[in-house]
Amino acid sequence: MKITNISYERLDLQLSEPYTIAYETISKTTNFILKIETDGKLVGYGCAAPDSVVTEETPDEVEESIKRTIIPYLRNENPFHYARIIEELGLMLECKSSALAMVDMALLDLVSKKCDVPLYQFLGGYRTQIATSVTIGILPLDETLRIAQNYIDQGFFILKIKGGTNLEADIEKLIHLRELMPDTILRFDGNQGYTADDSVAFVEATSKVEIEIFEQPTKVGRDEKMGEVTKGTNIPVMADESLKTLKDVFRLARNERINMINIKLQKVGGLLEGMHINSVAKSANLEAMVGCIDECSLGIAAGLHFALSRPNMKYADLDGHLDIKNDPFKGLFHIKKGIMYPTDYSGLGNIDT
């Protein structure tokens, strides 16, 4: 199999409702869709969702990388050589996290289609479904409760609450949510907004809430502070923004700073690199969540197949597509009562744009 043509489309997408996290308010996202055609009938697709904070790329930088480097390099390559392709492209690209993830997805979409199996089966096929959380940004209490109830009414049963700007307000929200929704699984994302002391105070004040996961409470670059939270509390502490590379997970695991990791394909550079990161986490007895940023359903589908492929990836936070207006990709997976299911189609699914 040989690559004969590469093209792309830039999607400037609006969110149905802007949301606020500890360091910004987000109302739109840019995704790039890579289309790789071969000398047979098979076509592979990948998605990039550049973010100046999360992936350290701008949309213009990714578009320039696609035109100047990715398209010329991929022509005439064999998709089954994906490990070499990703390694060499990684050395060639300066701004590369989501751009590499996009190429990685498209190549793995192709090779699993060639093998005539869904991508998660090609990668290992450990499970066939996984529950996802849905995220609520930083909002006033009454609006938080309203949106939470709306998600519960839709069948979701895991809520991730964003915070980190107001300790007292965050505590109040979690206590009210637990009182109103006693059976709902609650996770909390500090988004780097807390000090170590704030984090410990938050956990102590919400001890009866029984929060499942405490995500990235302290700032990136201050591993020792997150380590203080991990050692000073009894809630699993998860690294998100602190984890972008294989070296990061090794450093965090070696120094016992965390209990869990959040692997976002756009952030780490794709499924292949995500597999390496997960292996290091597993060796350190750290469980993994597969997360996302503001990605259309194509990017979310790749995250789903990744989450289904390995036993250590026990959690999913794959809701980035839910608030995107006019998502061009439909039917790549199904969500029923908060559980995500792949389709039986090969690769990432039956992609019809």
Secondary structure, 3 states (H helix, E strand, C coil): CCEEEEEEEEEEEEEEEEEEECCEEEEEEEEEEEEEEECCCCEEEEEECCCCCCCCCCHHHHHHHHHHHHHHHHCCCCHHHHHHHHHHHHHHCCCCHHHHHHHHHHHHHHHHHHCCCEHHHHHCCCCCCEEECEEECCCCHHHHHHHHHHHHHCCCCEEEEECCCCHHHHHHHHHHHHHHCCCCEEEEECCCCCCHHHHHHHHHHCHHHCCCCEECCCCCCCHHHHHHHHHHCCCCEEECCCCCCHHHHHHHHHCCCCCEEEEEHHHHCCHHHHHHHHHHHHHCCCEEEEECCCCCHHHHHHHHHHHHHCCCEEEECCCCCCCECCCCCCCCEEEECCEEEECCCCECCCCCC
